[in-house]
Amino acid sequence: MLDTQTTDSVVPSPRPTDSSPLKPGRFTPEVRKGLLGLGLGNALEWYDWMVFGLLSAFIGPNFFPNTEPLSATLSALAVFAVGFAFRPLGGILLGTLADRIGRRRVMLLSIMLMAGTTLVIAITPTYAQIGAWAGIILLVCRVLQGISTGIEAPLSTSHALELAPEGREGYVAGLMSFYVNIGILLASLISFLCSLVLGGAVMAEWGWRVPFIIGALFGFVVLYLRRALPETLKAEEMASNTPRAVWSGVRKHWLSVLAIIFVVGAAQAYNYAWNVGLPSAARSGFKEDPTAVFALTTVLGIILVAGSWAIGKFADGRQMSRWFLVTRILAIPSVFLMLLYVQPGIGGFAAVLLGGSVVLVLNMTLYNVVSSSLMPKNIRGTGVALGYGIGVALFGGTASYLLVWLQSLSLTWVFPVYVAVLSTLSIVFYIAARRRNGIFVGK
């Protein structure tokens, strides 16, 4: 079953047959501006999210008792982890709201939450100045950012798909993934430049605030762009979408929600293992040169940025369901590449990290669009955000810790088995949900 509704600003394209490729439709200027606002919002969310993790060693001693730097850093990382726990709540609260009052308002609220809390973190006094209130303010900001992030990625992709002409799902997948990776790359680049210009002592004292101020200013620019977002829900659709009706629909499509959990969870487990877990293992377990490790992770970031754009262009006009299955099947053997990195050596680390990057970018480009395709329009905000939040919290947020912990127990082989099982389950549940409920975006 496919959605048949299009917005007034979209030029629809004819439906394909199974044997012919999709004929891409054209984007109007209004839709292009809307996609820009949605994409830049995704970049901001990931920029702010990653900056906190990258600067946690500076944030901890400023917001928590600075009697022992490691303890303060761990406190900051614990607050970082809290954000993952609140992502499902963001999906439940803001996803339901998006299906009731429309996508545009919730997309504005999401950016307001992220930009506002980032600014608060940037200007909050230190523990030495206001005591325990510093840590409390930081915790509240991270909770709100977790709620914001819980809706931003799934709903912005759904919104973009509803704006775009039929047949352009591949382009949307590549575009949204491109902006996500731009945000991640900018977080690393700006943190590096601030450290290079200001120096370690200044970064520890107040320089860490600069990337947060940049993020907040970026957020207000995105907020301005999103004011012109077209709404994709009609007034009568919003009027009929009571909370009871929305959640009744979600329960009816429970198998699709389950599939989304594993589609997202398997991709995110692979992602965090490659972007965080492997670099952490290289630095802490094998004592690799940090500069070389960061250089290689930067190369990985560039591959993800360029690759997502290229894959989006390639997949544009092609069947997403088929390409998702191909890329997810490839993830099962490729995750075992990490078993080749069993002893110190930056060459081995580079081979594993960059060797797995091709399959990583394939999976990270397509999974959000595939998730959105599994839910009907009237409950898409709630269903996709709920599955996304649970998948990231259960499997994505724990992946890097699990990898390093298993390595410390000399059980590194368990992790690729774990990700391979998640990938296999995502294929099984996706096929089952598609057969039972159908797909509602693309083909």
N, C-alpha and C positions, 0 to 999 in steps of 0.2 A: 504494500500500500504506500502511495506517495502523496505528499502534500501537493495540492493543486493550486493553492492560493499564491498570488504574487502581489507585490506592492505596486502602487501607481508609478513609482520611480524606477521600476525594473523593466527592462525589455526582455521578455521571455524567449527562450529558444525551444525549438521543437523537441518532442520526446524522442529518444533513440530507440532503435530496436536492439535486441540482445547481440546481434551480429555486427552492428555498426558503431563507430565511436560517437560520443556525444558531440553535437555541434555547439561550441561555446556561444553564449549570448553576449551582448555588449553591456558595459557599465555606464550608467549616466554619471554626470558630474556630482550629483547629490549623493549617489551611492559610493562613488570613489572617496568623497570627503568623509562619509560615514565610516568607511573601512579604514581610513587613515586615523580617525579618532579612536576607533576600537583597537587598532593595531598598536598605536602609541600608548594606549592605556595598558595593554598587555606588557609592553616594554617597561613601563614605569613600575608596574607591580613586581616584575621579576628583578628590576634594578634595585628597588628598595629592599626586596626580600634578600637578595644576595649581598648587598652592602652590609646589612646587619651581621650576617655570618662572617664576612671577610674581616670586619672591624671589631669582632667580639673581644679580641685580646685588648683593645683600647677601651671599649665600652665597659667591660666588667669592672676594672679598677675605678672608673668614674661614677658608677651607679651602685656599687656594693662595697662593703668594708674592704679596704685595701691593705689588710694585714698580710695577705699572701696572694700574689698575683695569679697563681694557678687557680685558686679557689674562686677568686673574683671572675676569672674568665669562664670557669665552669658554670658559675651562676648565670652569666650572660648567655651561655649556650643553652642552659636549661630554659631560660626565658624564650630563646629562639625556638626551641622545640615546642613550647606551649602554642605557638602560632599554628603548627601542624594539627594539634589536637582540636583547635577551634574551626578548622576548615569545614568539616561536615556540618557544624552548626550554621556556618555562613551559607552553605548550600540549602539547608532546610529553611532558614528564615528568609534570606534574600531571594532564593529560588522561588519559593511560594509567592513572595511579593511580586517578582517579575512576571509570573503567570497571571497575577491579579490586576496589577496597575500598569503593566507594560515594561518592555525591555529598557527603553530610554531612561526612565527615571531611576531605575536600579543601577544602570551603567554610570549615571551621574553620581549616585550615592556611593558607589564603590570607589570611584576616584577621589571623591571628597574625603572619604574615610582614610584612604592610603596617604594622600597628600597632607591632610591635616595632622595625622599621627606622626608622619615623618618629620614635619615641622616641629611638633611638640618635642620629639626625641632630640632634635637638633638644638633646641634652646633650653631644655630642662636643666636646672642647676645640678651640681654633682652631689654625691653622698656627703662629702665634706661640708657642703653648704646647707643642705636641708635634711640630712640624715636619711632614714629609711624611706621617706617619701620619694626619693629619687628612684629607688628600685620599684616601688609601687606604681609610680607613673609609667615607668618603662614597661612593666608587666601589662598594665591596662592597654597601653598603645599596641603591644604585640598581640593581645587578644583581639583588638579591633582590626588589626592588620590581617590576622588569621581569618576572621570573618569576611573581610573584604576580598582576600585572595581566594577564599572558598567559592566565591561566585564569579570573580572576574574572568578567569580562563574559560570555564565551561559556558558561561552566558555570552561572553563576547564572541566566541566562536559560533554559538547558536544564532546570535543576532546577525553576525556577518553572513551566515548561510541563508538566513531568511531575507536578507537584503539582496543577495547576489542572484543573478539569473540562473535558472536550472542549467546544469552542465558545467558550471564554474566551480564545483566543489573542490577540485584539485587546486585551483588557483587560490581559493580561500584558505585551504590547508597550508599551502606554502607560505602565503602572506602572513598569517597569524603566527606560524612557527618562526618565520623570519624575524618578526618583531620581538618575540620572546627571547630569541637568541641574541638580538641586538641589546636588549636590556641586560642580559647576563654578561655580555662582553663589555658593555659600558661600565658596569659595576666594577669589574676587575681593572679596566683601564683607568677610570677616574680615581679609584683607590690607589693605584700604582703611581699616577701622576702627582696626586696630593702628597704621598709619602716622599716621592723624589724631590719635589719642590720645597716642602716644608721641613722634612727631616723627621727622624724617629721621635725625638724629644718633643717637638711641637705637635706631632700627630697624637702622642700620648696625652698631652695636656689639653689641647682644644682643636687640633687639626682634623681629628676624626669627624667633627661636626660638619665640615665643608661638604663631603659627599651627600650628607643628609639634606643640607640646605639646597644643594643642586637638585636633588630628587623632589623636594617640596616645590621648588619653582617650576620644574618640569611638570609636576602634577597640575598646577594651576593653568598651564598652557593646554594640557590635555582636557581639562575641565571646560575650557573655553571652546575647544574644537568639538567636544561632545554635546554642546548645547544645540547643535544643528543636526544631531542624529535623527534619522527618520524612525518613526515607530512602526513596528511590523505586526503588532496585534491590533485588530479592529476593536472599536468600542463595544460591539455586541459580544465579542469573544471575551473581553475583560469582564463584562457584566455577568457572564455565565460562569466565570471561573471563581466560584466560591472556594474557600479552603477545603471544604468537604468534598467538592467536586474534583479539585486538584489531587487530593490525597487518595481519593477513590480511584482515579486514573493511574496514579503511581502504583498502588497496590495491584491493580489489574495487570500492569506491565512490570511486575516484580522481577521476572526473568531478564528483562532488558536492563533493569537497574543492576542486577547481579553481573550481567555481562559487562556493563560499563565499569564496575568496580575492578574487574580483572583486566579489561582492555587498558584502563588507565594504570592500574597497579603494576602490571608487568612492564609497561613502558617506563614508568617512573622508577621502578627498582633497577632496571638496566641503566637509566639515565643517572641516578644518584650514585650508582656503583662506579660508573665511568668518570663522572664529573667531580665526585667527592671522595668516594671510597678508595679507588685505586690511587689517586694522588696522596691521600692520607696514609695509606699502607706504604707507599714509596718513601714518604718522609719519615714516618715513625717506625715502621717495621724494618725497612731495608736501608734507612739512613742515606737516601739519595740527596744530592745537592738540591736545596730548595729552589735556587734560581733556575736550574735546569728543569725541575718539575713544573714550576710556574710558567716557564717558557712553552713547554709542551702542552699544558692545559690551555694556554692562550691560542696555540695552533688548533687545538681541538675546538675551541670556541669559534674560530674563524671558519673551520670546516662546517660547523653546525649552521652558522649564518649563511654561508654560500650554498651549502647543500640543501637547506630547507627551501631556499628560493628556486634552485634548479629542479628539485623534486616537484615543487608546486607547479612549475611550468610544464614539466613532463607529464604529470598526472592530470593536468587540466584537460577536460573533455573525455577522460577515461573513467572506467568504473571503479569507484573507491573500494567497494566490498572485495573485489578480486585482488586489488593491489594491497589492501590491508592484510589479507590472508597470506599473500606471498611474503610480505615483509615480516610478518609475525612468525612464519615458519622459519625464515632465515635467522631470526633471533635465537632460536633454540640451539643450534650448533655453535653460533658465533659467540655466545656468552662464555663458552668453555675456553675461549682464547686466553682468559685471565689465568688459567692454570699454567700457561707457558712462562708466566712471570713468577718464578719460584726462588730466585736468588738476586742479590744486589747487582745492578747493572742498568745504567740509564738507557742503553740501547734496547734491552729487553722490555723495559717499561714503555719506551716510545713505540715499539712494535705492537705491543698489546693495546695501548691506549688508542693509537691512530688506526690500527687494524680493525678494531671494533667500531670505529667512529662511523663507518659507512652504514652499517646496519642500524646503529644508534640513530643517525639522522633520518633514516627511512621510517623508523618506528615513531620517533618524536614528531615528525611532520604530519602524520596521518591520524594519530590516535584520537585527537579531540574532535575532528570532523566525523570520524567513524562513530564515536560515542554519541554525538548529537543526532546522527542519523537513526539511532535506535529508539528515539522517543517521539511521539506525536507532538505537534506544535503547541497544543493547549496545555500540556504539562511538561514541556521540554525544559523550561527553566529549572523546575523543581527536580525532575527525575535525573537530568544530566548532572546538575550540581551536587545532588546527594551522592550519586555513584562516584563522581569525581572526587569529592571530599573524602569519602571513606577509602577509596583506592589509594589516594596520596597519603593519607594518615596511616593506614595499615602497612602499606608496602613501600611507598616512596620515602617517607620520613624516617623509616627504620633501616633502609638498605645500607647506607654507608656505615652506620654503627655495627650492623650485623656482619658486614664484610670484614671490618677491622677486628671485631671480636673473634670471629671464626679463625682469622689468620693467627691471632695470638694463641689459639688452642691447637694450631697446626691442622685445622680442618677447613682449609681454604676451598677444597673441592666441593664442600657442601653448598656453598653459595651459588655457583653456576647451576647446580642441580635444582636449587630452590627457584632461581629465575626461569629456568627451562620449564619447570612444573607450572609456574604462574603463566608463562607464555602459552603452554599447551591448554591450560584451563581457559584462558581468554579466547582461544580459537573455538574450543568446544562450546562455551557459553554464548559466544557471538553467533555461531551457526544455529544453535538451539533457539536463541531469541529471535533471530531473523526468520526462521521457519515458523515460529509460533505467532509472533506479533508483526512481522514484516519490517521494512525499513522505510523511513518517512522523509529522507532527504537524499537526493541523488539516486544511485542504483548500485 
